Amino acid sequence: MSVQSLVSRKKKSFIGLPAPLGYVPGLGRGATGFTTRSDIGPARDADDISDDRHGPPVKKPRDGDDEEEDLNDANYDEFTGYGGSLCSKDPYDKDDEEADAVYEAVDKRMDEKRKERREKKLQEQIEKYRQERPKIQQQFSDLKRDLADVSMDEWLNIPEVGDARNRKQRNPRAEKYTPVPDSVLSRAAAQTGTSKVLSEHDQKFGGLNTPYGTNTPGGSTPGDIDMKKIGQARNTLMDIKLTQVSDSVSGQTVVDPKGYLTDLQSMLPSHGGDINDVKKARLLLKSVRETNPKHPPAWIASARLEEVTGKIQAARNLIMKGCEECPKSEDAWLEAARLMPGDQAKAVVAQAVRQLPQSVRIWSKASDLETELKAKKRVFRKALENIPNSVKLWKLAVEMEDEEEARIMLSRAVECCPTSVELWLALARLENYSNARKVLNKARENIPTDRLIWVSAAKLEEANNNIPMVEKIIERALNSLRANMVEINKEQWLKDAEDCEKSGSMHTCQAIVQAVIGIGVEEEDKKHTWMEDAESCAVHGAYECARAIYAYALSVFPSKKSIWLRAAYFEKNYGTRESLEALLQRAVAHCPKAEVLWLMGAKSKWLAGDVPAARSILALAFQANPNSEEIWLAAVKLESENNEFERARRLLQKARASAPTARVFMKSVKLEWCMGEINNAKSLLEDATKHYPDFPKLWMMKGQIEEQEGHLVEAREAYNQGLKKCPHAIPLWLLLSRLEERSGQLIKSRSILEKARLKNPQTPELWLEAVRLENRGGMRNIAQNLMAKALQECSSSGILWSEAIFMEPRPQRKTKSVDALRRCEHDANVLLAASKMFWSERKIGKAREWFNRTVKIDQDNGDAWANFYKFELMHGDEETQTNILKRCTNAEPRHGEHWCVVSKNIKNWRLKVEELLPLVTEALPIPT
C-alpha cells in the first residue's frame, strides 16, 4: 500500500468544499462573534445565539392556569358588578373585530355631531377665563421683553430674595455674657500660680508636708495679688480721663458727639485697597528710585502713593528729596508745590524759579499762590522779564490790568510776540479806528498767512460804516492768501461768516459768503451743493448766511424755479412778510410760468388782509398763465373766503367755459352745495359725470347729496355707477359699505368689502373697515381673525397695527405696540396709538413725549393734533394748550380720519384750522 493511499484515507470528506447554508464556525462549542473598531453596525446577526448560554429556565405555564379575575373592592360596582369584559376568556375572532369597528364608527359619528359646538363653547370659556384671569406669562411678557435691555451691572445689583423665616429664626436672641467675679479670678490664680514667699504654716511644718501626711495640692496662695484693687484702679483711671475732657464749671462734656467719629475717620487713611498691594507698590517704587534716582516720575509716583495712603508728611519728604535729585524737573517742583502748605509752597516755588527761570508753568503756579492782585501782577512782570516771548504769560498778565494798562502791555506784547494773532487782535480791539487800522496792517505784514486778521479788518470797516471797503478787503484777503500759498477752505470761511453774523457784522458775513461759496465746486454740482450749504446754515441759526447763499445761487441760476421756491419757503419760515413778498415779486419776474410762486404771493397778500393786491396778483398770473386750473381755483377761493359768492360763481362759470377740468366742476358743485342750492349742484353733477365719468369724487358727492336728502336708493345707485367707472376708488367702496350698514344690511356690507378686497388686494383701508364692521356687529372672534389675515397681507400698514393694539386686552397692548413699532417704526398712526396707550395708562410724561414725536413726524395728520390738544386740555396748563393750538394752526393739517369727518362736513366749510381743532377734539373719545 502506498503512502498516497494512506494520506487520502485520513483526509476528511468536507475539506475544500463550501460551507453548508447557515453554518457558523465554532457555534457547537459556544463561540460567538466579536466587534472590532473598523466594524460598523452589529457584530453578529439577529439569529446568532445569545451570550447567556445558561440563562434562567423558562417557566412553563400550567394547564388551566388562566388569568385571575380582579376581585378588589375598587373594581366593584353595585349595578354592573365587577369590572372587566364578560367575554375576555372567549376567543377574539373576525366577527368580533367587525362588530368593534362598527361600534367605533357609530361613536365617532355621534361625537362629530356636537364636536364643533362643544369646541366653540370651550374656546369661548377659555377666552373669557383668560380675559378675567390672564396667565402670569402674559402679564409679565412686556417685562420679560425688557430684560433684553438690562445691563450686567443692573443684573448684579438686583437685591437678594428676602428671608422667609419667622421672626424668632430671623432674630435669634443674642448670647448673654456675665462678667466673672473677682473672687473666682483670685481663686483660679491661687490654684495655678506660684509664690516666692513662704508662709508661717510652711515654715512651721516643713514646706510641703502637712500635719496629716499629705501634700498640698498647689503650694501656697500669693498674698500680693488683689483683683478687687485692680478693678478699683481701673475705675479710677477712667474717672481721671473723663474729668480731663469735662468742663470743671458746669460739669458738661466738651467732647463734640457729632464730630467725634468724623475726627476718628480723618485719622484713618483714605485708601481703601489692600495693604499688601500698597506694600508691593512701595517696594517697587523704592527699587525704581534706587535704580535711577534721576527719574522724576518715580519720585512723583512715590509721593502720590504716600498721599493716597494718608502719609502726607512722608509724601512731602519724598518729593523734596526728588527735587534735590532732579532740580531741572518742572513736574517734580509743581508736585512739591501742590503738596506743601501755603507759605512752604511759596518757598518751594521760589526755589523752583531759581532752578528753572524759563518755566511758564512754574511762574503761573507762583501767581496762583499769591492772594493779592498786586502780588500777582508783580509775579507776572517778573516772569515776563525772564520769558518775554511767552504768549500765555502775556495773556494772563493783560487779563489782570485795566483797559489803559492792557493797551500799553499789548503794545509791548506784539513787539515781543509778533506772530501771535490773538495779541494783535486784542490790541486792535482796544485801539480807536485809525490806530486799529494801523495795528491790523502791521499784523498783516508780520503774519501774512492768517485769515482772521483780514476778517477783523472787514468787521472794523463795517463797524465804522465803511461798507464799500468790506467787499474789497475780503477780495484782497483771498488774493493775498493765495499769493502766500494758503489753501482756501470753504468750510472754514463759512464758519467765519456764521461767527460774523452772530457778532452783528452782516455785511462782512454776506461778503465772505459771496466770495467763497463758489470755491472748489464743480459746475454740475453747484445747485445741489449750495442748497445743502443754505440748509446747513439755517439749521445752525445763521439766517443771513443762508439768505446770502440763496441770493448768490439765484444770481447764477435766475430761471431755476426750484431755487426760487426754496428761497421763498425759507423767507416764509424765517423771514418777514415784506421780505417774502419782495422775493416773490422777483421770482415771478424771472419765472412767470411758475404758478405756485404767483399763488404764494397772492396768499401772502390775502393773509395780510390786502384783498385787492391779491386780486391784482392773480390777474397778472392769469395773463402769464391763461386757462390755468390752479389760478382759477385760487381766485375762486379768494372770493369765497371774502364772502363774494357771486363773483366766485361767475369765476367758476368762466373757468368751466375756458378751462373745463374735473376739479373745476367739483369746486363748482361744492360751492352750490355749501350755498344750499341742491338743484344746481345736481344739474352740475349730471353734466360733470358725463364729461368726467372716471373722476371718483364726483360720484362720491352725488351719493352724499342723495344721502343728505334721504334718498338711499338713488345714493346706492350713484355709488354703484361710480364703482363701475372707478373700481379702484377705495372711498367709494367704503361709502357704499357704510350705507348698507346703516340700512341694516350687515351681510351685504360684508360682501361689498370682500368684493372690494378682491378687486383691490393689499389695501389696508378695506381690511380696517372690515374689521371695524365686525366689531360694530359684535363679532369679536371674526374681527380677530380678519385682523390676523390683514396683518399678514399688509404687514407694514400703520393704520392696521394701530387698530390691532387697541383690540388687545390691556395687559397685551404693550407687547403688541412693540411689534407694531418694529414693523412701522416711523409711521404716525402707530406712534399715535402708542401715545394713546400711555395716556390710557396715566403715564403723562411719556404720553406727552410720544405725542410730540407723532406731530413732528407727520404735521399733516389732524387726528394727531386733535388727540394731543385733548390730552393737554385734560392734563396740561393753559400755556401748553395755547402752544399746541398755535403749532397746529401753522401746520395746517388736511388729513386724518376724524379730522376729515369734521372738516369736510358742509356745515363747517368756512371754518379755519383754529376753529376746527376744538370741534374735532370734542368728537374724539378718551382712550381706555
Secondary structure, 3 states (H helix, E strand, C coil): CCHHHHHHHHCCCCCCCCCCCCCCCCCCCCCCCCCCCCCCCCCCCCCCCCCCCCCCCCCCCCCCCCCCCCCCHHHEECCCEECCCCCCCCCCCHHHHHHHHHHHHHHHHHHHHCHHHHHHHHHHHHHHHHHHCCCHHHHCHHHHHHHHHCCHHHHHCCCCCCCCCCHHHHCCCCCCCCCCCHHHHHHHHHHHCCCCCCCHHHHHHCCCECCCCCECCCCCCCCCCCHHHHHHHHHHHHHHHHHHCECCCCCCECCCHHHHHHHHHHHCCCCCCCHHHHHHHHHHHHHHHHHCCCCHHHHHHHHHHHHHCCCHHHHHHHHHHHHHHCCCCHHHHHHHHHHCCHHHHHHHHHHHHHHCCCCHHHHHHHHHHCCCHHHHHHHHHHHHHHCCCCHHHHHHHHHHCCHHHHHHHHHHHHHHCCCCHHHHHHHHHHCCHHHHHHHHHHHHHHCCCCHHHHHHHHHHHHHCCCCHHHHHHHHHHHHHHHHCCCCCCHHHHHHHHHHHHHCCCHHHHHHHHHHHCCCCCCHHHHHHHHHHHHHHHHHCCCHHHHHHHHHHHHHHCCCCHHHHHHHHHHHHHHCCHHHHHHHHHHHHHHCCCCHHHHHHHHHHHHHCCCHHHHHHHHHHHHHHCCCCHHHHHHHHHHHHHCCCHHHHHHHHHHHHHHCCCHHHHHHHHHHHHHCCCHHHHHHHHHHHHHHCCCCHHHHHHHHHHHHHCCCHHHHHHHHHHHHHHCCCCHHHHHHHHHHHHHCCCHHHHHHHHHHHHHHCCCCHHHHHHHHHHHHHCCCHHHHHHHHHHHHHHCCCCHHHHHHHHHHCCHHHHHHHHHHHHHHCCCCHHHHHHHHHHHHHCCCHHHHHHHHHHHHHHCCCEHHHHHHHHHHHHHHCCHHHHHHHHHHHHHHCCCECHHHHHHHCCHHHCCCCHHHHHHHHHHHCCCCC
